[in-house]
Amino acid sequence: MSISLSSSLSSVESLAAANPSPNTAAAQVAQQAVNSSGDTVQLSEVQQVYQLYNQGQTVSQIATSLSLPVDIVNSYLNISAGQ
């Protein structure tokens, strides 16, 4: 199951934009959402590899973007050298 935080944030920002007064509850919630670091998730190296692979990047692109050797990326993805 996946949850999109960006769509939730967009709706909160839309509420704040509709009523720009900084004292409104919607504006305060939007500001807290923008400033909150609680929405940030640190992915492990393996998780980053899987995410990039699922987004359609090739093994060599993943290796380059994460500064990893190709054989490590292949290992994370359970790809043998013969494939």
LUMRO-794986 format. One record per residue (C-alpha): residue in three letters; x, y negated, z negated. Coordinates in nm, 3 decimals. Example, Ala and Ser with C-alpha at 12.3 -4.5 7.8 and 13.67 -1.06 7.14 Angstrom:
// residues 2
+--------+---------+---------+---------+
| drengu |       x |       y |       z |
+--------+---------+---------+---------+
|    ALA |   1.230 |   0.450 |  -0.780 |
|    SER |   1.367 |   0.106 |  -0.714 |
+--------+---------+---------+---------+
***
This chain:
// residues 83
+--------+---------+---------+---------+
| drengu |       x |       y |       z |
+--------+---------+---------+---------+
|    MET |   0.000 |   0.000 |   0.000 |
|    SER |   0.135 |  -0.342 |   0.082 |
|    ILE |   0.033 |  -0.680 |  -0.049 |
|    SER |   0.097 |  -0.999 |   0.141 |
|    LEU |   0.204 |  -1.273 |  -0.096 |
|    SER |   0.238 |  -1.525 |   0.184 |
|    SER |  -0.134 |  -1.510 |   0.267 |
|    SER |  -0.222 |  -1.568 |  -0.099 |
|    LEU |   0.020 |  -1.856 |  -0.116 |
|    SER |  -0.121 |  -2.005 |   0.205 |
|    SER |  -0.473 |  -2.010 |   0.065 |
|    VAL |  -0.353 |  -2.179 |  -0.253 |
|    GLU |  -0.157 |  -2.435 |  -0.050 |
|    SER |  -0.467 |  -2.498 |   0.163 |
|    LEU |  -0.668 |  -2.574 |  -0.149 |
|    ALA |  -0.402 |  -2.819 |  -0.264 |
|    ALA |  -0.387 |  -2.984 |   0.078 |
|    ALA |  -0.763 |  -3.035 |   0.078 |
|    ASN |  -0.741 |  -3.223 |  -0.251 |
|    PRO |  -0.399 |  -3.391 |  -0.264 |
|    SER |  -0.438 |  -3.545 |  -0.610 |
|    PRO |  -0.150 |  -3.410 |  -0.822 |
|    ASN |  -0.375 |  -3.383 |  -1.126 |
|    THR |  -0.616 |  -3.130 |  -0.977 |
|    ALA |  -0.604 |  -2.770 |  -1.085 |
|    ALA |  -0.556 |  -2.651 |  -0.727 |
|    ALA |  -0.258 |  -2.880 |  -0.679 |
|    GLN |  -0.103 |  -2.760 |  -1.002 |
|    VAL |  -0.155 |  -2.395 |  -0.910 |
|    ALA |  -0.007 |  -2.456 |  -0.564 |
|    GLN |   0.297 |  -2.629 |  -0.711 |
|    GLN |   0.350 |  -2.345 |  -0.958 |
|    ALA |   0.320 |  -2.091 |  -0.677 |
|    VAL |   0.577 |  -2.276 |  -0.466 |
|    ASN |   0.817 |  -2.321 |  -0.757 |
|    SER |   0.771 |  -1.972 |  -0.900 |
|    SER |   1.061 |  -1.738 |  -0.852 |
|    GLY |   0.841 |  -1.453 |  -0.976 |
|    ASP |   0.731 |  -1.388 |  -0.617 |
|    THR |   1.086 |  -1.307 |  -0.512 |
|    VAL |   1.187 |  -0.942 |  -0.499 |
|    GLN |   1.544 |  -0.824 |  -0.464 |
|    LEU |   1.565 |  -0.521 |  -0.235 |
|    SER |   1.840 |  -0.265 |  -0.268 |
|    GLU |   2.071 |  -0.209 |   0.026 |
|    VAL |   1.883 |   0.110 |   0.119 |
|    GLN |   1.548 |  -0.068 |   0.104 |
|    GLN |   1.680 |  -0.347 |   0.325 |
|    VAL |   1.798 |  -0.090 |   0.580 |
|    TYR |   1.456 |   0.080 |   0.583 |
|    GLN |   1.275 |  -0.251 |   0.614 |
|    LEU |   1.486 |  -0.368 |   0.908 |
|    TYR |   1.458 |  -0.026 |   1.076 |
|    ASN |   1.078 |  -0.030 |   1.036 |
|    GLN |   1.075 |  -0.378 |   1.191 |
|    GLY |   1.230 |  -0.229 |   1.504 |
|    GLN |   1.598 |  -0.321 |   1.466 |
|    THR |   1.857 |  -0.080 |   1.596 |
|    VAL |   2.115 |   0.083 |   1.371 |
|    SER |   2.390 |  -0.138 |   1.509 |
|    GLN |   2.180 |  -0.453 |   1.453 |
|    ILE |   2.111 |  -0.347 |   1.096 |
|    ALA |   2.477 |  -0.271 |   1.033 |
|    THR |   2.579 |  -0.612 |   1.167 |
|    SER |   2.315 |  -0.811 |   0.979 |
|    LEU |   2.391 |  -0.638 |   0.646 |
|    SER |   2.769 |  -0.618 |   0.704 |
|    LEU |   2.766 |  -0.241 |   0.671 |
|    PRO |   2.942 |   0.030 |   0.870 |
|    VAL |   2.715 |   0.208 |   1.120 |
|    ASP |   2.776 |   0.545 |   0.952 |
|    ILE |   2.641 |   0.411 |   0.621 |
|    VAL |   2.324 |   0.285 |   0.792 |
|    ASN |   2.287 |   0.623 |   0.963 |
|    SER |   2.334 |   0.795 |   0.626 |
|    TYR |   2.063 |   0.581 |   0.463 |
|    LEU |   1.826 |   0.665 |   0.748 |
|    ASN |   1.923 |   1.037 |   0.742 |
|    ILE |   2.046 |   1.016 |   1.100 |
|    SER |   2.323 |   1.260 |   1.181 |
|    ALA |   2.608 |   1.172 |   1.417 |
|    GLY |   2.467 |   1.405 |   1.684 |
|    GLN |   2.133 |   1.226 |   1.714 |
+--------+---------+---------+---------+
***
